[in-house]
């Protein structure tokens, strides 16, 4: 891990390019539309993406991370955005017990479980608090940046995220970044299973289950280091 940020893994370069061929008689394909935001404004999403990319950088954020997926590639911002609007989309708890990633049939994980009234009240309180934290947190990052957090260099962004005045928001971002990297993709993150592939985790392989050896052995090295902004957050969490 360098001083520029934690070594964590890669980014999505999903930029569709339309190439028109003069000899081609078929109509041109429409360009894919950007992912629809459920809670964030475009600027809020950009700030959150920039901030989470400092916590889990990829090649675009740190050349040393070439070949390793980071927050951008895993679509961590999409995970957070989906989570903050989960009550509106009924996407709090994925169903199961398994998907169709390792077996034939329907993806049972994509069938979200309806919340009972008590659980819905509890989740409304939790999500309302998080929504307020993200709304204010983005404003605070922009303020520390003198206008727009996304316009700052990586080193400047790291310094802002390590500031005591935004420590609680940075801690929240840290936790949600990890969730977005490794949670089941039905929740919006772990795009292309990038997080699972990075740590060698096969994911939900039911109904076969896991052998004793698979349960006991390590999935691989921990891709999240403890220096840079990640180290600062880890120290902060230990002090809370």
Secondary structure by P-SEA (a helix, b strand, c coil): ccccccccbbbbcbbbbbbbbccccccccccccccccccccaaaaaaaaaaaaaacccccccccccccccccccaaaaaaaaaaacccccccccccccccccccccccccbbbbbcaaaaaaaaaaaaaaaaaaaaaaaaaaaaaccccccccaaaaaaaaacccaaaaaaaaaaaaaaaacccccccccccaaaaaaaccccccccccccccccccccccccccccaaaaaaaaaaaac
